[in-house]
Amino acid sequence: MLEVSLVQKISAWLMPVLLAITVHETAHGWVARRFGDKTAEMQGRLTLNPFKHIDPVGTILVPGLMLLLPGGFVFGWAKPVPVDWRNFKRPKQDMAWVAAAGPISNLLMALAWALVARIATGLPMESWIKAPLLFMGVAGIFINTILMVLNLLPLPPLDGGRVVTGLLPSPYAYQFARIEPFGFFILVALLMTGVLGIVMWPFVNSFLSLFAGVAGMQPGTFQSVLYSLMRS
């Protein structure tokens, strides 16, 4: 088992987490602008500045507390990018694309971090940058996989719920969208009862194995590094 110091853990997680939430939210705003809505841009949210997207409770407090709990499951959120569907030519369909942009961005970032980890595995053992790159690569794969799978759950207001709303015929979409005010409470209930983990982990593990392969790592080696980064 690798011994990882607290400083190494913070260094490994900081950039991947900030990029994961920042690019995710910016992707929503960027696609919304492509479809005609400039609300996010006008409010200064079409930026890679992480401070514009951080929610003090959802981005810092809740994930930080959950990292201290057994099991290492990370749950949190950023400030949603404002989107005004009235500016879209095809509101229902365009909103589905805007919603899908977030998980797609996390998929691409997970692949990018897998390539970073692959570069690290090819460096000589004596290289000072080998461990930092490897740790950041593994952390980046994990956090982006979690965000991607979580946001693809078909539950409004998650991105997956909005994609489903866009795909359903209008009468059914309207009924399904009425779940949104209760979606957060449903999500928390699923988390607290363990159902969320049961639903998510088969998909998470499948993607982690895929990205570990891209990184040139055996699943066991990947899990060992990840566990070292997550244990308190």
Secondary structure as a PSIPRED ss2 file (coil, helix, strand):
# PSIPRED VFORMAT (PSIPRED V4.0)

   1 M C   1.000  0.000  0.000
   2 L C   1.000  0.000  0.000
   3 E C   1.000  0.000  0.000
   4 V C   1.000  0.000  0.000
   5 S C   1.000  0.000  0.000
   6 L H   0.000  1.000  0.000
   7 V H   0.000  1.000  0.000
   8 Q H   0.000  1.000  0.000
   9 K H   0.000  1.000  0.000
  10 I H   0.000  1.000  0.000
  11 S H   0.000  1.000  0.000
  12 A H   0.000  1.000  0.000
  13 W H   0.000  1.000  0.000
  14 L H   0.000  1.000  0.000
  15 M H   0.000  1.000  0.000
  16 P H   0.000  1.000  0.000
  17 V H   0.000  1.000  0.000
  18 L H   0.000  1.000  0.000
  19 L H   0.000  1.000  0.000
  20 A H   0.000  1.000  0.000
  21 I H   0.000  1.000  0.000
  22 T H   0.000  1.000  0.000
  23 V H   0.000  1.000  0.000
  24 H H   0.000  1.000  0.000
  25 E H   0.000  1.000  0.000
  26 T H   0.000  1.000  0.000
  27 A H   0.000  1.000  0.000
  28 H H   0.000  1.000  0.000
  29 G H   0.000  1.000  0.000
  30 W H   0.000  1.000  0.000
  31 V H   0.000  1.000  0.000
  32 A H   0.000  1.000  0.000
  33 R H   0.000  1.000  0.000
  34 R H   0.000  1.000  0.000
  35 F C   1.000  0.000  0.000
  36 G C   1.000  0.000  0.000
  37 D C   1.000  0.000  0.000
  38 K C   1.000  0.000  0.000
  39 T H   0.000  1.000  0.000
  40 A H   0.000  1.000  0.000
  41 E H   0.000  1.000  0.000
  42 M H   0.000  1.000  0.000
  43 Q C   1.000  0.000  0.000
  44 G C   1.000  0.000  0.000
  45 R C   1.000  0.000  0.000
  46 L C   1.000  0.000  0.000
  47 T C   1.000  0.000  0.000
  48 L C   1.000  0.000  0.000
  49 N C   1.000  0.000  0.000
  50 P H   0.000  1.000  0.000
  51 F H   0.000  1.000  0.000
  52 K H   0.000  1.000  0.000
  53 H C   1.000  0.000  0.000
  54 I C   1.000  0.000  0.000
  55 D C   1.000  0.000  0.000
  56 P H   0.000  1.000  0.000
  57 V H   0.000  1.000  0.000
  58 G H   0.000  1.000  0.000
  59 T H   0.000  1.000  0.000
  60 I H   0.000  1.000  0.000
  61 L H   0.000  1.000  0.000
  62 V H   0.000  1.000  0.000
  63 P H   0.000  1.000  0.000
  64 G H   0.000  1.000  0.000
  65 L H   0.000  1.000  0.000
  66 M H   0.000  1.000  0.000
  67 L H   0.000  1.000  0.000
  68 L C   1.000  0.000  0.000
  69 L C   1.000  0.000  0.000
  70 P C   1.000  0.000  0.000
  71 G C   1.000  0.000  0.000
  72 G C   1.000  0.000  0.000
  73 F C   1.000  0.000  0.000
  74 V C   1.000  0.000  0.000
  75 F C   1.000  0.000  0.000
  76 G C   1.000  0.000  0.000
  77 W C   1.000  0.000  0.000
  78 A C   1.000  0.000  0.000
  79 K C   1.000  0.000  0.000
  80 P C   1.000  0.000  0.000
  81 V C   1.000  0.000  0.000
  82 P C   1.000  0.000  0.000
  83 V C   1.000  0.000  0.000
  84 D C   1.000  0.000  0.000
  85 W H   0.000  1.000  0.000
  86 R H   0.000  1.000  0.000
  87 N H   0.000  1.000  0.000
  88 F C   1.000  0.000  0.000
  89 K C   1.000  0.000  0.000
  90 R C   1.000  0.000  0.000
  91 P H   0.000  1.000  0.000
  92 K H   0.000  1.000  0.000
  93 Q H   0.000  1.000  0.000
  94 D H   0.000  1.000  0.000
  95 M H   0.000  1.000  0.000
  96 A H   0.000  1.000  0.000
  97 W H   0.000  1.000  0.000
  98 V H   0.000  1.000  0.000
  99 A H   0.000  1.000  0.000
 100 A H   0.000  1.000  0.000
 101 A H   0.000  1.000  0.000
 102 G H   0.000  1.000  0.000
 103 P H   0.000  1.000  0.000
 104 I H   0.000  1.000  0.000
 105 S H   0.000  1.000  0.000
 106 N H   0.000  1.000  0.000
 107 L H   0.000  1.000  0.000
 108 L H   0.000  1.000  0.000
 109 M H   0.000  1.000  0.000
 110 A H   0.000  1.000  0.000
 111 L H   0.000  1.000  0.000
 112 A H   0.000  1.000  0.000
 113 W H   0.000  1.000  0.000
 114 A H   0.000  1.000  0.000
 115 L H   0.000  1.000  0.000
 116 V H   0.000  1.000  0.000
 117 A H   0.000  1.000  0.000
 118 R H   0.000  1.000  0.000
 119 I H   0.000  1.000  0.000
 120 A H   0.000  1.000  0.000
 121 T H   0.000  1.000  0.000
 122 G H   0.000  1.000  0.000
 123 L C   1.000  0.000  0.000
 124 P C   1.000  0.000  0.000
 125 M C   1.000  0.000  0.000
 126 E C   1.000  0.000  0.000
 127 S C   1.000  0.000  0.000
 128 W C   1.000  0.000  0.000
 129 I C   1.000  0.000  0.000
 130 K H   0.000  1.000  0.000
 131 A H   0.000  1.000  0.000
 132 P H   0.000  1.000  0.000
 133 L H   0.000  1.000  0.000
 134 L H   0.000  1.000  0.000
 135 F H   0.000  1.000  0.000
 136 M H   0.000  1.000  0.000
 137 G H   0.000  1.000  0.000
 138 V H   0.000  1.000  0.000
 139 A H   0.000  1.000  0.000
 140 G H   0.000  1.000  0.000
 141 I H   0.000  1.000  0.000
 142 F H   0.000  1.000  0.000
 143 I H   0.000  1.000  0.000
 144 N H   0.000  1.000  0.000
 145 T H   0.000  1.000  0.000
 146 I H   0.000  1.000  0.000
 147 L H   0.000  1.000  0.000
 148 M H   0.000  1.000  0.000
 149 V H   0.000  1.000  0.000
 150 L H   0.000  1.000  0.000
 151 N H   0.000  1.000  0.000
 152 L C   1.000  0.000  0.000
 153 L C   1.000  0.000  0.000
 154 P C   1.000  0.000  0.000
 155 L C   1.000  0.000  0.000
 156 P C   1.000  0.000  0.000
 157 P C   1.000  0.000  0.000
 158 L C   1.000  0.000  0.000
 159 D H   0.000  1.000  0.000
 160 G H   0.000  1.000  0.000
 161 G H   0.000  1.000  0.000
 162 R H   0.000  1.000  0.000
 163 V H   0.000  1.000  0.000
 164 V H   0.000  1.000  0.000
 165 T H   0.000  1.000  0.000
 166 G H   0.000  1.000  0.000
 167 L H   0.000  1.000  0.000
 168 L C   1.000  0.000  0.000
 169 P C   1.000  0.000  0.000
 170 S H   0.000  1.000  0.000
 171 P H   0.000  1.000  0.000
 172 Y H   0.000  1.000  0.000
 173 A H   0.000  1.000  0.000
 174 Y H   0.000  1.000  0.000
 175 Q H   0.000  1.000  0.000
 176 F H   0.000  1.000  0.000
 177 A H   0.000  1.000  0.000
 178 R C   1.000  0.000  0.000
 179 I C   1.000  0.000  0.000
 180 E H   0.000  1.000  0.000
 181 P H   0.000  1.000  0.000
 182 F H   0.000  1.000  0.000
 183 G H   0.000  1.000  0.000
 184 F H   0.000  1.000  0.000
 185 F H   0.000  1.000  0.000
 186 I H   0.000  1.000  0.000
 187 L H   0.000  1.000  0.000
 188 V H   0.000  1.000  0.000
 189 A H   0.000  1.000  0.000
 190 L H   0.000  1.000  0.000
 191 L H   0.000  1.000  0.000
 192 M H   0.000  1.000  0.000
 193 T H   0.000  1.000  0.000
 194 G C   1.000  0.000  0.000
 195 V H   0.000  1.000  0.000
 196 L H   0.000  1.000  0.000
 197 G H   0.000  1.000  0.000
 198 I H   0.000  1.000  0.000
 199 V H   0.000  1.000  0.000
 200 M H   0.000  1.000  0.000
 201 W H   0.000  1.000  0.000
 202 P H   0.000  1.000  0.000
 203 F H   0.000  1.000  0.000
 204 V H   0.000  1.000  0.000
 205 N H   0.000  1.000  0.000
 206 S H   0.000  1.000  0.000
 207 F H   0.000  1.000  0.000
 208 L H   0.000  1.000  0.000
 209 S H   0.000  1.000  0.000
 210 L H   0.000  1.000  0.000
 211 F H   0.000  1.000  0.000
 212 A H   0.000  1.000  0.000
 213 G H   0.000  1.000  0.000
 214 V H   0.000  1.000  0.000
 215 A C   1.000  0.000  0.000
 216 G C   1.000  0.000  0.000
 217 M C   1.000  0.000  0.000
 218 Q C   1.000  0.000  0.000
 219 P H   0.000  1.000  0.000
 220 G H   0.000  1.000  0.000
 221 T H   0.000  1.000  0.000
 222 F H   0.000  1.000  0.000
 223 Q H   0.000  1.000  0.000
 224 S H   0.000  1.000  0.000
 225 V H   0.000  1.000  0.000
 226 L H   0.000  1.000  0.000
 227 Y H   0.000  1.000  0.000
 228 S H   0.000  1.000  0.000
 229 L H   0.000  1.000  0.000
 230 M H   0.000  1.000  0.000
 231 R C   1.000  0.000  0.000
 232 S C   1.000  0.000  0.000
